[in-house]
Amino acid sequence: MAENLTKIYNRVLASLKWPVEKRLWDETSLQITCVTARRRHVMSIPRRGDAVREIEFLHELAHARLAEDVHPLLATGVFVPRPPDHVLRELVWPTQSAADWFADALLWEWAPHACAMEIREHLGYVLATTVAKLSNGQLFYAGGLICAQARYWKIMPFEAPQLLQPVIDVLLRFQPEKPTLAKMQALLNALAELTTPYRVRAVENNGETVWAVE
């Protein structure tokens, strides 16, 4: 039976220790940011484009819950000092895929039926995408994440694109249900190793833990 995502969203929202502020922005993706200095979660909602679905809102709340219960770096990748743009571009997708691996495990706990449907739908897109497009940094990591999730939760039998197998193998080495900051750092760096020489390390900066690029 399908879950009532609105009820789950409201329950999770009410359970958060910090309030969630919503704002519109001009980017095309939904994103939640953990603002530790203000003890707030800021959810940025696309001003234009398709309406954001309930499962997407719930995914962002999973990041917020992990930020509060585990560490804010599982919700928001803060790099201090800010690295050059080309370095940030090389690290953004490994960072997001690592964080999503843990967030979606929590989403699966809350709404397994809806989560399975979401993975199955996105797996169809990945399997229909050309190898040339999958070699793009974003699709390389996002596609590998979807395939790893489909394998981990045994969504359906399928043959993953060989190009994505390294991402799948790395993700499946890390149990997603019990995240820690140390596990997040190890997974992020293992994913980054596939495409970039840069690595990250969690360090203290003015009372806040941030990523330092090495």
ChimeraX attribute file (.defattr): number of C-alpha atoms within 10 A of each C-alpha:
attribute: neighborCount
match mode: 1-to-1
recipient: residues
	/A:1	5
	/A:2	9
	/A:3	13
	/A:4	11
	/A:5	17
	/A:6	13
	/A:7	10
	/A:8	16
	/A:9	19
	/A:10	11
	/A:11	11
	/A:12	16
	/A:13	18
	/A:14	12
	/A:15	11
	/A:16	15
	/A:17	14
	/A:18	18
	/A:19	14
	/A:20	19
	/A:21	12
	/A:22	12
	/A:23	11
	/A:24	12
	/A:25	15
	/A:26	11
	/A:27	13
	/A:28	13
	/A:29	14
	/A:30	18
	/A:31	20
	/A:32	22
	/A:33	22
	/A:34	25
	/A:35	15
	/A:36	15
	/A:37	8
	/A:38	8
	/A:39	13
	/A:40	16
	/A:41	27
	/A:42	17
	/A:43	21
	/A:44	19
	/A:45	20
	/A:46	18
	/A:47	15
	/A:48	12
	/A:49	10
	/A:50	8
	/A:51	9
	/A:52	12
	/A:53	10
	/A:54	14
	/A:55	18
	/A:56	15
	/A:57	18
	/A:58	24
	/A:59	23
	/A:60	21
	/A:61	25
	/A:62	27
	/A:63	30
	/A:64	32
	/A:65	24
	/A:66	20
	/A:67	21
	/A:68	20
	/A:69	14
	/A:70	16
	/A:71	19
	/A:72	23
	/A:73	25
	/A:74	29
	/A:75	29
	/A:76	22
	/A:77	17
	/A:78	17
	/A:79	18
	/A:80	14
	/A:81	11
	/A:82	12
	/A:83	13
	/A:84	8
	/A:85	9
	/A:86	8
	/A:87	14
	/A:88	15
	/A:89	13
	/A:90	17
	/A:91	26
	/A:92	15
	/A:93	20
	/A:94	27
	/A:95	25
	/A:96	19
	/A:97	23
	/A:98	27
	/A:99	24
	/A:100	22
	/A:101	24
	/A:102	24
	/A:103	26
	/A:104	23
	/A:105	22
	/A:106	22
	/A:107	21
	/A:108	17
	/A:109	11
	/A:110	18
	/A:111	19
	/A:112	17
	/A:113	13
	/A:114	19
	/A:115	21
	/A:116	18
	/A:117	13
	/A:118	14
	/A:119	21
	/A:120	18
	/A:121	12
	/A:122	17
	/A:123	24
	/A:124	13
	/A:125	12
	/A:126	23
	/A:127	16
	/A:128	10
	/A:129	14
	/A:130	10
	/A:131	16
	/A:132	9
	/A:133	12
	/A:134	20
	/A:135	14
	/A:136	11
	/A:137	17
	/A:138	18
	/A:139	17
	/A:140	23
	/A:141	27
	/A:142	22
	/A:143	28
	/A:144	28
	/A:145	25
	/A:146	26
	/A:147	28
	/A:148	24
	/A:149	24
	/A:150	21
	/A:151	16
	/A:152	14
	/A:153	13
	/A:154	11
	/A:155	16
	/A:156	12
	/A:157	8
	/A:158	13
	/A:159	8
	/A:160	19
	/A:161	17
	/A:162	10
	/A:163	15
	/A:164	23
	/A:165	16
	/A:166	14
	/A:167	24
	/A:168	24
	/A:169	13
	/A:170	18
	/A:171	24
	/A:172	15
	/A:173	10
	/A:174	17
	/A:175	13
	/A:176	22
	/A:177	14
	/A:178	11
	/A:179	20
	/A:180	17
	/A:181	14
	/A:182	11
	/A:183	16
	/A:184	22
	/A:185	21
	/A:186	17
	/A:187	22
	/A:188	25
	/A:189	21
	/A:190	18
	/A:191	25
	/A:192	23
	/A:193	14
	/A:194	13
	/A:195	14
	/A:196	13
	/A:197	12
	/A:198	14
	/A:199	18
	/A:200	18
	/A:201	17
	/A:202	18
	/A:203	15
	/A:204	12
	/A:205	12
	/A:206	7
	/A:207	8
	/A:208	12
	/A:209	18
	/A:210	21
	/A:211	20
	/A:212	18
	/A:213	18
	/A:214	8
